[in-house]
Amino acid sequence: MANFDFSTLAVHAGEEADPETGAMRLPIDMATTFKLPPFGAKLIDALQMDTQNPPHAYTRWSNPTLRALEERLVALETIELSAAVQSNKKIAGVVTASGMAAVSALFLTLLSKGDHVVASEVCYAGSVELLGTHLPRLGIEVSLVDTSDLDQVRSAIQSNTRLVYIETPANPILRISDIASVVEIAHNAGIPLAVDSTWASPALQQPLALGADFVIHSLTKYINGHGDALGGVVIGSQKEIQRIRKEMLVHLGGALSPFNAWLILRGVVTLGLRMQQHCQSAQQVAQFLESHPKVTRVVYPGLASHPHHDLAKRQMSAFGGMLTFQLKGGLGATISLSEKVKVFQYATSLGHAHSLLFYYPTEAYFDAATYLSPAQKSGIRKWVGDGIVRASIGLEDPKDLIADLDQALRARSFRGLVGPMAYQILKSKQ
Ligand SMILES: *Cc1c(COP(=O)(O)O)cnc(C)c1O
């Protein structure tokens, strides 16, 4: 399927009509166990999984439905990688039970006691908790820095650094890190770079073509796109991916269900089309909010006001479906908004057909993030003020989304719940 474009690969890669029945959708192979050749040297090779495609033996290691999904995701993630680089590096992927299973698989395979990792100080809550609390408990040193500032990345690198890990665009604040420049810094020091590219999806951003060594996705978000299956993937060189498969799936066990893999294979078919709509609608909603008198700040990479707008333009083919905004009335206004919206749902998660809103009070985040320094906190506060409403713009008609926000923003807010202490006041009353 080498020379086909994104949408064609999203439909075809990894899935062929069944030679016996002609069925054009791959059946879900729920079998946990596969019959193997009689005992012998071949079987031992298969169980050691030293080849890219060993015969399926047990679903925690590999399974036909999981392999089809892995092939499709690799096809989509390598579309901009030149054929020469691709055959040189031999890119492979391993799917996992969730995005966090992919993140933890990467960290726990690549890092051991005494090693050091440089990572984005703001990223998906699960990842930052893993970095901030769990890895140090295992004797792994962690430097959390603002990876959009290349000097901070450069000066965080130590002689025992084994991995640089960035998330771009970063959840939830939409900071953009310059993948190609971070690659240069990491590679000059002989260190691999991993990128969590969940918020862009392979439709908008291709980190491997920019030189990154690993790409991670939460398949739960845009790639599945329907809000009905958890999943994750790590994509990288075949050698490293085999190691992750062996250590993390075989030994730690975070395997994806074939049923979820089948749903995700179906969901990803429309990824290109869906992303176009997410991006168009998010741009319109962002512009509406930016001109609204009750909104003090909108952060969307597609707005000229975004501090990394030019970088986003270079690095991504469009600006994605996620935005954040802050309200003049602070927490009180946010409570009213969450009560009044009808099309938007107040819920966490992102990247599916439903438009979602979720509030992040800055004080609550800082209470939990004990590993951040006062200087880091004040840098983050510059982006997020007292708190941000994160919006995942879904596939509803953008006119309805804008009308919904417009009516909800007219609601009277709970007066007094403004400023940095509003969250503590609210908490003490409950
Ligand atoms: C949601 C998310 C994850 C975690 O994925 P799960 O599938 O929920 O485990 C990781 N990274 C980013 C950027 C995410 O948005």
The ligand as a Tripos MOL2 file, in Angstrom:
@<TRIPOS>MOLECULE
LIG
   15    15     1     0     0
SMALL
NO_CHARGES

@<TRIPOS>ATOM
      1 C1         -6.2950   10.9210   26.9210 C.3       1 LIG1
      2 C2         -4.8730   11.1160   26.7080 C.ar      1 LIG1
      3 C3         -3.9500   10.1440   27.1220 C.ar      1 LIG1
      4 C4         -4.3680    8.8900   27.8700 C.3       1 LIG1
      5 O1         -5.1460    8.0540   27.0720 O.3       1 LIG1
      6 P1         -6.1710    6.9590   27.6760 P.3       1 LIG1
      7 O2         -6.5890    6.2210   26.4520 O.co2     1 LIG1
      8 O3         -7.2790    7.7290   28.3370 O.co2     1 LIG1
      9 O4         -5.4120    6.1230   28.6350 O.co2     1 LIG1
     10 C5         -2.6140   10.3610   26.8750 C.ar      1 LIG1
     11 N1         -2.1880   11.4780   26.2440 N.ar      1 LIG1
     12 C6         -3.0510   12.4350   25.8440 C.ar      1 LIG1
     13 C7         -2.5240   13.6560   25.1760 C.3       1 LIG1
     14 C8         -4.4190   12.2950   26.0610 C.ar      1 LIG1
     15 O5         -5.2610   13.2670   25.6700 O.3       1 LIG1
@<TRIPOS>BOND
     1     1     2 1
     2     2     3 ar
     3     2    14 ar
     4     3     4 1
     5     3    10 ar
     6     4     5 1
     7     5     6 1
     8     6     7 2
     9     6     8 1
    10     6     9 1
    11    10    11 ar
    12    11    12 ar
    13    12    13 1
    14    12    14 ar
    15    14    15 1
@<TRIPOS>SUBSTRUCTURE
     1 LIG1         1 GROUP 0 **** ****
